[in-house]
Amino acid sequence: MVKTLEIAMTKAADLPEAAQERLGRDLLERIDQLAQLRADVQLGLAELDAGLGEELDIEDLIRELHNEHGQS
């Protein structure tokens, strides 16, 4: 195990059980999110390799995302 994770686990062991459970759930959720992101990236790369990519206008994308998220 990575040294930083070992240190975190040691410190977490000193916390109350409820806090340990919450940390455990949060960590598992984060790991699942990262696994999904990795799978999405792999799928995107496979699509690009298969020639399925489309040209992207970055200015349009930024405008669209700003509108979607309420930013100006």
N, C-alpha and C positions, 0 to 999 in steps of 0.2 A: 504494500500500500504506500502511496505517496506520503512523504513525511508531513506535509501540511495537513492532509486528511487525517493522519494518525493523531496529530496534535489536537485537531478539532474534535475528534471522537473522544479523546481523553478528557477534554474540557467539558464536552457534552455529558459525559458520564457523571459529572458532579452536579448537574442540574436536576431539578425535580422531574419525576417521571412524566408528568404532563408536558413539560417543556421538551423533554427528549422525544416524546411521541410526535409533537408538532414539528420539531426539527427533522425527524425521520420522514414524516409525510412530505414536508417541503422539499427535502433532498430528493426523494423518489419522484416527486412531480417534476422537478428540474431535470433530472436524468431522463425521464420520459420525454420532456419537451426537446431536449438535445438530441435524443434518438430520433424523434420525428423530424426535426430539422435536418439531421444528417440524411435520413431517408428521402426527404423532399429534394435536397441538393443532389443526391445520387440520381433521382428520377429526372431532374432538370438536365443534368449532364448527359444522361442517356438520350434524352430527347434532342439535345443539341448535337450529339454525336450522330444521331439518326437523320439530321438535317431538318428537324422540325422547328427550329428556332425562327423567330420573327424579329425584324428590325424594330428597334425601340426608339421613340422620340423622348429623350429624358426630360425635356421641358414639359411636355404633355403629361408625363407620368408624375412629375413633381406637382404640377397644377391639380391633377386629379386627386392625388393623395392629400394635398392641402384642403381641397374642397371636402373630401371624405372625412377628414379629421378636424374640420372647423378652424383651420389656421389660415392666415392671410399672407 
